[in-house]
Amino acid sequence: MSAEALLSLENLCVSFFTQACPERSRGAGVVLAVQDVSFSIRKGQTFAILGESGCGKTTVALAIMRLVPARQGKVVQGRILFEGRNLLELSEKQMRLIRGNKISMVFQEPATSLNPVYTVGDQIAEVIELHQNKDALASAPVAEVPPPQGRGLKVREDAVAILRKVGIADPERRALEYPHQFSGGMQQRVMIAMAISCNPALLIADEPTTALDTTVQAQILDLLDNLQEQNGMGILLITHNLGVAAQRADIIAVMYASRIVEIADARQLFAWPLHPYTQGLLQSLPHLGSSVERLPTIPGTVPEPLHFPSGCKFHPRCRIGCTDMRCRKIEPALREIQPGRSVACWYAKGYEKKIKN
């Protein structure tokens, strides 16, 4: 990985352990949620992981934050290097100094991530207190603004300032309101406010525009762009939306069934996709001026994690792999075939040549 990288993942593998479920005719086993995932993010760069639901995108984010539930799963292999330190080797106390302070995360579904019984101002203030050691009992309250849950002056001023920074009008008043009094777009802004309250070096945005209408989606993405420009932070953008990835990402990693199958510059990826899965995704997009009655689709369904096929996981749905014995038996590794361009497909242009070299 590059020495300049802010974050580097090296051969990350995450497994979950399932129990038998007779009602669904499913036995106990090990789910390989993430396998051999490697990539790096530089400061000020937006790196997107693109893939459909269940491919392992969110699990990668949880592994970086060290939030994989200990009873259900674990990181079984690999390294997560942040500013040169392996996060997997840190104690929980050391990790708490990084989580929320240097690395922050905007979770899916803000309505379920915010605490319904505390005001949004108090929730932001709590983050600032925990990570910046600001006095919760500082002098008098702000004029005409009751103290949210008794927090101190400086912390409450900072919470209001951050709400203003993310574009929430009348932040002094809105800081005293509860999550249910905010729209979906405003709740997402509150989540972003909490995430950037400590000026993190890396922001993980997990489906930040899910369930938002198109106009609000654009506003949220513009907000992230502006904050990135102001703070120079790196962004790991997790999405299944091809349009969002195309417009906002510098580098895109395409993920399928627990593995990254292609990494490329955003422009290169959309102009010249190498992996059959990436090609299928792009062919399924509607185009202005097109007269086709039915868009092409990828045949078949995503395999269940407990029953991944042998060889390339995409081969049962691939126009080439479904008949090729090598694709059915041997899984291709992700290889860099040119600077900044990696793919995991036996038939991708340049892949065989790279192996021979």
C-alpha positions in Angstrom: 0.0 0.0 0.0 1.0 3.6 -0.6 3.1 5.2 2.2 0.9 8.3 1.7 -2.3 6.4 2.5 -4.5 7.7 5.3 -6.1 4.3 5.6 -5.0 1.0 4.2 -6.8 -2.4 4.3 -4.6 -5.4 3.6 -6.2 -8.8 3.0 -9.1 -8.1 5.4 -11.3 -11.1 6.2 -14.4 -11.0 8.4 -16.5 -14.0 9.4 -19.8 -14.4 11.2 -21.0 -17.5 13.0 -24.6 -18.6 12.5 -26.8 -20.9 14.5 -29.1 -23.6 13.1 -32.5 -22.4 12.0 -34.9 -25.4 11.3 -37.7 -23.1 10.3 -35.7 -21.9 7.3 -33.9 -25.3 6.7 -30.6 -23.7 7.5 -27.8 -25.3 9.5 -25.1 -23.6 11.6 -22.0 -22.5 9.9 -19.5 -19.8 9.2 -20.5 -16.9 6.9 -17.5 -15.4 5.0 -18.8 -11.8 5.0 -15.6 -10.2 3.8 -12.7 -12.0 2.0 -9.3 -10.6 1.1 -10.3 -7.0 0.8 -7.5 -4.6 0.1 -7.5 -0.9 -0.7 -6.2 2.4 0.4 -7.6 6.0 0.8 -5.5 9.1 0.7 -6.2 12.4 2.6 -8.8 14.5 0.8 -9.9 11.5 -1.4 -13.3 10.0 -1.8 -13.2 6.3 -2.2 -16.5 4.5 -2.9 -17.4 0.9 -2.3 -20.2 0.0 -4.8 -22.3 -3.1 -4.6 -25.7 -4.6 -4.0 -27.2 -5.3 -0.5 -25.5 -8.1 1.3 -22.1 -8.0 -0.5 -20.2 -7.0 2.6 -19.9 -3.2 2.2 -21.1 -2.3 5.7 -19.1 -5.1 7.3 -16.0 -3.5 5.9 -16.9 -0.2 7.5 -17.7 -1.9 10.9 -14.4 -3.7 10.8 -12.6 -0.4 10.3 -14.4 1.1 13.3 -13.8 -2.1 15.3 -17.6 -2.5 15.7 -18.1 -6.1 14.5 -20.2 -7.7 17.2 -17.8 -9.9 19.2 -20.3 -12.7 19.9 -21.5 -13.0 16.3 -18.3 -12.4 14.3 -14.7 -11.4 14.1 -11.9 -10.2 11.9 -10.0 -13.4 11.2 -7.3 -12.1 8.9 -5.6 -9.0 7.6 -4.5 -5.5 8.8 -6.3 -2.1 9.0 -3.6 0.6 9.0 -4.7 4.1 9.9 -2.0 6.7 9.9 0.5 3.9 10.0 -1.0 2.1 13.1 -2.8 -1.3 12.9 -6.2 -0.7 14.4 -6.6 -4.4 15.1 -3.7 -4.3 17.5 -5.0 -1.5 19.6 -6.8 -1.9 23.0 -10.4 -0.9 23.3 -9.3 2.1 25.3 -6.9 3.2 22.5 -9.5 2.6 19.9 -12.0 4.9 21.7 -9.5 7.7 21.2 -9.7 7.1 17.4 -13.3 6.1 17.0 -15.4 9.3 16.7 -12.4 11.5 17.0 -10.1 10.7 14.1 -12.5 8.3 12.3 -16.2 9.0 12.3 -19.1 7.2 10.7 -22.5 8.2 9.4 -24.7 5.2 9.8 -27.6 4.1 7.6 -31.2 5.1 8.7 -30.5 8.2 10.8 -34.0 7.8 12.4 -32.8 4.6 14.1 -29.3 5.9 14.9 -30.4 9.0 16.8 -31.6 8.6 20.4 -35.3 9.6 20.5 -35.3 10.8 24.2 -32.4 13.3 23.9 -32.4 16.6 22.0 -30.1 16.7 18.9 -28.0 19.4 20.6 -27.4 17.3 23.6 -26.4 14.3 21.4 -23.9 16.4 19.5 -22.6 18.0 22.7 -22.0 14.5 24.2 -19.7 13.6 21.2 -17.7 16.8 21.7 -17.4 16.2 25.5 -16.3 12.6 25.0 -13.6 13.3 22.4 -12.4 16.8 23.1 -12.6 16.8 26.9 -14.6 20.0 27.0 -16.1 21.0 30.3 -19.7 19.9 30.6 -20.3 22.2 33.6 -18.9 25.5 32.2 -20.4 28.7 33.5 -23.8 30.2 32.7 -26.2 29.1 29.9 -26.4 30.8 26.5 -28.7 33.8 26.7 -32.3 32.8 26.0 -31.3 29.2 25.3 -32.1 26.7 28.1 -29.1 24.3 28.7 -29.8 21.0 26.9 -29.6 18.3 29.6 -27.5 20.7 31.8 -24.5 20.8 29.6 -21.9 23.6 29.8 -21.7 26.8 27.8 -18.8 26.0 25.5 -20.0 22.6 24.6 -23.5 23.9 23.7 -22.1 26.8 21.7 -20.0 24.3 19.7 -23.1 22.0 19.1 -25.1 25.0 17.8 -22.1 26.1 15.6 -21.9 22.6 14.0 -25.6 22.5 13.3 -25.2 25.8 11.5 -22.2 24.4 9.6 -24.3 21.6 8.2 -26.9 24.0 6.9 -29.7 23.7 9.6 -31.6 27.0 9.8 -32.2 28.5 13.3 -29.7 26.1 15.0 -30.2 27.7 18.4 -33.8 26.6 18.4 -33.4 23.3 16.5 -30.6 22.2 19.0 -33.4 22.0 21.6 -35.6 19.8 19.5 -35.9 16.0 19.4 -35.1 13.7 16.4 -38.7 13.1 15.6 -39.2 16.8 15.0 -36.7 16.7 12.0 -37.3 15.5 8.5 -35.3 12.6 7.1 -32.9 15.0 5.3 -32.5 17.1 8.5 -31.9 13.9 10.6 -29.1 13.0 8.1 -27.6 16.5 8.6 -27.6 15.9 12.3 -25.8 12.6 11.9 -23.2 14.3 9.7 -22.9 17.1 12.3 -22.2 14.5 15.0 -19.7 12.8 12.7 -17.7 15.9 11.9 -17.9 17.6 15.3 -14.3 16.5 16.1 -12.9 17.3 12.6 -12.0 13.6 11.8 -9.3 12.7 9.3 -11.6 10.0 7.8 -15.4 10.0 7.5 -17.2 6.7 6.6 -20.6 7.5 5.0 -22.7 4.3 4.9 -25.5 4.9 2.4 -25.9 8.5 3.4 -28.7 9.2 0.9 -30.8 6.1 1.4 -34.6 6.9 1.6 -34.1 10.5 0.7 -35.6 12.2 -2.4 -33.4 13.3 -5.2 -33.2 16.9 -4.2 -32.2 16.1 -0.6 -29.7 13.5 -1.8 -27.9 16.2 -3.8 -27.9 18.6 -0.9 -26.4 15.9 1.5 -23.7 15.0 -1.1 -22.9 18.6 -1.7 -22.6 19.1 2.1 -20.1 16.2 2.3 -18.1 17.7 -0.6 -18.0 21.1 1.1 -16.9 19.7 4.4 -14.3 17.6 2.7 -12.9 20.7 1.0 -12.9 22.7 4.2 -11.3 20.0 6.4 -9.3 17.9 3.9 -10.7 14.7 5.3 -10.8 11.4 3.4 -14.2 9.9 2.7 -15.2 6.2 2.5 -18.5 6.3 0.6 -20.6 3.1 0.8 -23.4 3.0 -1.7 -25.4 0.8 -4.1 -26.3 3.9 -6.2 -24.3 4.0 -9.4 -25.1 7.7 -10.0 -23.9 8.7 -6.6 -20.6 6.8 -7.1 -20.1 8.3 -10.6 -20.6 11.9 -9.5 -18.9 11.9 -6.1 -16.1 9.3 -6.0 -12.5 9.6 -7.1 -11.8 5.9 -6.9 -14.5 3.1 -7.0 -14.2 -0.4 -5.7 -16.9 -2.8 -7.0 -17.8 -5.5 -4.5 -19.6 -8.8 -5.1 -20.4 -11.6 -2.7 -17.8 -10.7 0.0 -14.9 -9.8 -2.4 -13.8 -6.7 -4.3 -13.8 -7.6 -8.0 -12.6 -4.3 -9.5 -11.0 -1.1 -8.5 -10.5 1.9 -10.8 -10.6 5.6 -11.2 -14.3 6.6 -11.4 -14.0 7.9 -15.0 -12.1 4.8 -16.2 -14.6 2.4 -14.5 -17.6 3.9 -16.2 -15.9 4.4 -19.5 -14.2 0.9 -19.6 -15.5 -1.6 -17.1 -13.4 -4.8 -17.0 -15.2 -7.2 -14.8 -18.4 -8.9 -16.2 -20.3 -7.9 -13.0 -19.4 -4.3 -13.4 -20.3 -4.5 -17.1 -23.7 -5.9 -16.2 -24.4 -3.2 -13.6 -23.6 -0.4 -16.1 -25.6 -2.0 -18.9 -28.7 -2.1 -16.7 -28.7 1.7 -16.4 -31.2 3.7 -18.5 -29.8 6.2 -20.9 -31.4 9.4 -22.2 -32.5 9.1 -25.7 -32.5 5.3 -25.6 -35.5 3.6 -27.3 -35.1 0.1 -25.8 -38.3 -1.3 -24.3 -36.5 -3.5 -21.7 -33.1 -2.9 -20.0 -30.6 -5.8 -19.9 -30.4 -7.5 -16.5 -27.9 -9.8 -14.8 -29.4 -13.3 -14.8 -29.7 -15.4 -11.6 -29.5 -14.2 -8.0 -26.7 -13.3 -5.6 -25.5 -16.5 -3.8 -26.1 -17.1 -0.1 -23.0 -16.5 2.0 -23.3 -20.0 3.6 -23.4 -21.5 0.1 -21.0 -19.6 -2.1 -20.2 -21.4 -5.3 -16.7 -22.8 -5.9 -14.3 -20.8 -8.1 -15.3 -17.3 -9.1 -18.4 -16.4 -7.1 -19.9 -14.6 -10.1 -19.5 -17.6 -12.5 -23.1 -18.9 -12.3 -24.4 -15.6 -13.6 -21.5 -14.8 -16.0 -21.9 -15.3 -19.8 -18.3 -16.7 -19.9 -17.8 -18.2 -16.5 -21.0 -20.4 -16.6 -19.3 -22.6 -19.2 -15.6 -22.2 -18.4 -14.1 -24.9 -16.1 -11.4 -22.6 -14.8 -13.9 -20.0 -13.6 -16.0 -22.7 -12.0 -13.0 -24.2 -10.0 -10.4 -21.5 -9.4 -11.2 -18.1 -7.9 -9.2 -15.3 -9.5 -7.3 -13.0 -7.1 -7.6 -9.2 -7.4 -4.6 -8.1 -9.4 -3.3 -4.7 -10.4 -3.1 -4.8 -14.2 -2.0 -1.2 -14.6 -1.4 1.6 -12.1 -4.5 2.2 -10.1 -6.5 -0.4 -12.0 -7.2 -3.8 -10.5 -9.6 -6.6 -11.4 -10.4 -10.2 -10.5 -11.4 -12.0 -13.7 -9.5 -14.6 -15.8 -10.8 -13.0 -19.0 -10.3 -9.3 -18.2 -8.0 -7.6 -20.7 -4.4 -7.7 -19.3 -5.1 -10.1 -16.4 -3.4 -13.2 -17.9 -0.4 -11.1 -19.0 0.0 -9.7 -15.5 0.1 -13.3 -14.1 2.8 -14.4 -16.5 4.9 -11.3 -15.7 
